[in-house]
Amino acid sequence: MPQTSRPRRLLALATDNWPARAYLAAVGVSVAAMFVAPESPVAAGPLILTAPLSLLSVILPFGPGTEGSLQALAVGSWTVWLLLCALVNAAVLGALAKRSTTTTTTAPPTRTSTRTHAHARLRTLLAPAVDNWPARAYLAVVAASLVFFLCADFILTDPTFAAIWPLMATAPAGFLAFLLPTSSPLAFAAATALCGLANAVLLGHLAHRLRAGEAHPAT
């Protein structure tokens, strides 16, 4: 198949189902709110809604705050990056929605212990997080950020902002770690690790949908 088929499938997943379209609409509303009230907390909406990919823009030397002759180029580049991040996230939702509509319900196994059945379902649920290279690469990034955070917290005398890396890697679900009723670094690491695993499962579903479309092209 031509190389452009995969981007087309990605675009289709991001636009041909209502969960993905609703997400894109929410991103569009947040962008409009950002321009209407650029100094309010809602201005961070587009960055949060398109996380975690959009948070990579913080390491770039330019962005919406760039001044001078490069301001238009910086804002344009940031806008394009935000759009791509939104499309990827929408495609993830689309892949999950398509999987839910194509999954058939089977009768529960007979003469099988409940524990064994639960373990099998858990393995099936988590399989997309480890059976494809995009999800495995993402989990490697999450693991690296968690190792850095734990080393900084337990070894360095001033682990300033060390927690920002696992939060960025596991956003937006990772932001829920702030709601924990404890300040234990191990609890924070466990919570963000679970968020990263959930993100990897969703990313794996997207990889499966793209690969399935390549293996069975529409006629």
Secondary structure, DSSP 8 states (H G I E B T S, - for coil): --TTHHHHHHHHHHHSSHHHHHHHHHHHHHHHHHHH-TTSGGGGHHHHHTTTGGGGGGGSS-STT--STTHHHHHHHHHHHHHHHHHHHHHHHHHHHHHHHH-------TT--HHHHHHHHHHHHHGGGTSSHHHHHHHHHHHHHHHHHHHHHHT-S--TTTTHHHHHHHTTGGGGGGG-S---HHHHHHHHHHHHHHHHHHHHHHHHHHHHHHHS---
